[in-house]
């Protein structure tokens, strides 16, 4: 991965905290001296998906949820993960994206957030449709699930 700036969407970031295919690549990305960015909406998406593992999937305990959530928020607090604030210009860009083809509102905000960075980031995502869309909008992409 030659770029130093990464934008990580929810589907890929989840692999940082929950062991699944692609977790090794996410660990490698975070071990490098890089700038990792996420959208503001990713905060809620990630916590909600952690909660799903307790309430719906019954895969983790309440105690594990608290530990995983603390690890995630700790990386935000220590600026290992940087947040791209949701601004009016990002919302306007997401409208351009939604107007070009069907995409979920949150995915359009994810992509618009990545495109707002001064240096084009490597777009790290495990959602095939969003990866294709990011490439169409000129971003280099990587799917952690493609790495073993």
KAGI-V945260 format. One record per backbone hydrogen bond with DSSP energy under -0.5 kcal/mol. CO is the residue of the C=O (numbers start at 0). NH is the residue of the N-H. Records with the same first field share a line. If there is no record, write none. Layout:
CO=NH + NH
//
This chain:
3=34
4=121
5=7 + 36
6=8 + 123
8=11 + 12
9=13
11=14
12=15 + 16
13=16 + 17
19=22
21=25
22=26
23=27
24=28
25=29
26=30
27=30 + 31
28=31
31=33
33=35
34=5 + 36
35=81
36=7
37=83
38=41 + 42
39=42 + 43
40=44
41=45
42=46
43=47
44=48
45=49
46=50
47=51
48=52
49=53
50=53 + 54
51=55 + 56
52=58 + 59
60=64
61=65
62=66
63=67
64=68
65=69
66=70
67=71
68=72
69=73
70=74
71=75
72=76
73=77
74=79 + 80
75=78
79=35
81=37
82=84
83=39
84=86
86=90
87=91
88=92
89=93
90=94
91=95
92=96
93=97
94=98
95=99
96=99 + 100
103=107
104=108
105=109
106=110
107=111
108=112
109=113
110=114
111=115
113=116
117=119
120=122 + 139
121=6 + 123
122=124 + 141
123=8
125=127
126=130
127=131
128=132
129=133
130=134
131=135
132=136
133=138
134=137
139=122
141=124 + 143
142=145
143=146
//
